[in-house]
Amino acid sequence: MSVHSHPGDETLLRFAAGTLPAGPALLVEIHLQGCPLCRTAVRRFEAVGGALLDAAEPAALAGDAFARTLAQLGSAPMSGGLTGGGARRDHLEAAFSRPPAAPRLPEGLLLPEGVRLPQPLTSRRIGSMIPVSPGVRMGRVHVPEDGQSNVFLFQIGPGRAIPQHTHAGTEYTHVICGGFSDPSGHYGAGDIVEADGDVEHSPRVDDDGTCICLAAFEGRLRFRGLLGVVLRPFL
Amino acid sequence: MSALVVAIARTADREAFALLFRHFAPRVKAFLMRSGLAANAAEELAQETLLTVWRKASYFDPARAAASTWIFTIARNLSIDLKRRERHMGTVDLDAVDEEADETSGETILMSAEREARVRAALSKLSEEQATIVRLSFFQEKPHSQIAQELGIPLGTAKSRVRLALSRLRTLLEDLK
């Protein structure tokens, strides 16, 4: 997969700092899986976090803080040293004992042949894909760790446009398959696009195939016209 | 500092742990308080962070990150978890992709220290305003308004200054793998 469009520096920094809300963070996580460049950028920002931590003015701890921590140490760290395979075994066991991620597709979603939903998505509940305009279906991705989040899966037919909308905050779109264009350019699988709140746009999907994409919105989303009325209970 | 974590992994060295605790626990607490946590909660989480350092020392890979960076990511993950718990919601295992570190040599510990020095040098090359911007971007959930307020500039200006500061930081860290 060759990625052309990446999250902005600020988004990657907020991801590294842990301050990016859960919705956009989910998209960044998916993007990072396919993008070594951004993985490196996140690691650099984490190193900046480390340097800031190291330079922080220490805050006084309660007198018994160390003693209390010491009491909880137990006898030995998890694996018994670098030579032991204990931790790794634990890790593997954990991986196998975890309930298998049931890749149950949301109702109404038709994935083009050979396309799979990215891993962090398969473990999440996704609502039914509701038709919202000709050729366009959307389903809400549940992000229970952040009740404020608005993350949607879109399935858009060839040549169709996402209904024109504006948003109060930044909109992040991650392309799972297919491609679309808006005045800022053309985007394909693996790309992440960030659109500022002041942008009003109506991205159009390529003629040669369905586009499945994931969108996260910071702030409320407003669709124009009749669709806005139809969707109100849904948003 | 990296050598101390490695000593814990190798020999469950409690003295090494004491030194790490003395240095990092008060700084983790300060760091968490700056990002909006109450003093009590920050202290709890600082202790939990150091406990995790003890338990997961064998996952630390000095070829990949400095000890301060690794401890930063532990504190960050714990605080994300805490915020999610506070919203009465499930947690996500952010460590699921961690792999145990390979054999550690003196050389990789040196690399780790060098990496740390390089990041510090890069940060020191930022202007004072840019350093403030980077710091606030790290700590604040809504950094733009905070930056605008602290620097006494309009919100729109704050956005473009953030962009400039971060692109300068990116350039300065270019050769850091």
Interface residues (C-beta under 8 A of the other chain):
Chain A: G8 D9 E10 L13 R14 A17 G18 T19 A22 T40 A41 R43 R44 E46 A47 V48 G49 G50 A51 L52 L53 D54 A55 A56 E57 P58 A59 A60 L61 A62 A65 F66 R68 T69 L70 Q72 L73 S75 A76 P77 M78 S79 G80 G81 L82 T83 G84 G85 A87 R88 H91 A95 P144 E145 D146 G147
Chain B: V6 I8 A9 R10 T11 A12 R14 F17 A18 F21 R22 F24 A25 P26 R27 V28 K29 A30 F31 M33 R34 S35 A39 A42 E43 A46 Q47 L50 L51 W54 R55 K56 A57 S58 Y59 R64 A65 A66 A67 S68 T69 W70 I71 F72 T73 A75 R76 N77 S79 I80 R84 R87 M89 G90 T91 V92 A96 D98 E99 E100 A101 E103 T104 R115 E116 V119 R120 L123 V134 R135 S137 F138 F139 Q140 E141 P143 V162 R163 L166 S167 L169 R170 L173 L176 K177
